[in-house]
């Protein structure tokens, strides 16, 4: 596991500052995940198809490109990215 050292003129405030920043980042990521999942659900309802099935069929060229499909694919990639970022932030541990 990698370690990062920080220096500050105000060491007593450094830990709470970093903890607050990480907490806020995690909250922001979770908000993004929720919005992205809602958007994916809209596409799934509209096209009566799961995102996983849509992606599989789209990659097999079973659909023509449309703005909706491009957006749906982008939302799926965004969710994957946000979930990865969430794991990365949750994996940060502040040690003394």
N, C-alpha and C positions, 0 to 999 in steps of 0.2 A: 504494500500500500504506500502510495506517495504521501509526502508530508510537505506542507507549505508553512513557512514562517512569515509572520507579519510584524512590523515594528510600528510603534505609534508614540507620539509625545504624550498621549493620554491612554496608557495601557488599561486602566480600569474601565474605560468606556469601549474598548476595542471588541471584546467578546460580545457584549450585548448588541453592538452595532452590526457585527457580522451575523449573529443569530437572527436579528430582525431582518436583515437583507435576505438571508436564505429563506426565512419564513415567508416574506413577501414574494420572493421569486416562486416559491412552491405554490403559493396561493394563486399567483398569476397563471402559472402553468396549468393548475387544476381548473381554473376558469376557462382557459383555452381548450382544454380537453372536453369540458362539458359542452361548450359551444360547438366544437367540432363534431362531437357525438350527436348532438341535436341536428346538425346540418346533414350528417350522414343518414340519420333516421328519416329525414325528409326525403332524401333521394330514394332510400329503400322503400318507403311507403309509396312514393310517386311511381316507381318502376317495378314494384312488387318483386324485389330482388335483393338479396343480402349484398353487402359491400364486397365480401370475399368472393362471392359468385360473380358479381359484376367485374371485379378486377381480373379474375381468371378468364372470363369470356372476352373481356376487352383486350387482354394480352394475346388472345388467340384470334384476334381480328374478327370477332363475331358481331361487332357493332361498328357503325360509322361514327366518325368523330363528330361530336356536337358540343356546344358550349356547356350544356349540362354534364355531359360525360367527362369533359376535361376538368370541370369544377369538382365533380364527384371524385375523380382520381386525385386531384390536388388535395382535397379534404382528407382522403384516406392516407396520403403521404404525410400530411400535416399531423394527423393523429399519431401515426407511427413515430414521428419526430418528437412530438410533445411527450409521449409516453417514455421514450428513451431519455429525454431531458429530465423528466420527473425522477426517474431512477437514479440519474447522475446526481441530482441535487439531494435526494434522500440518502445517497451514499456518502455524503460529506459529514464528517464527524469532527467536532471541535474538541481538541484535547488541550489540556493545560501543560 
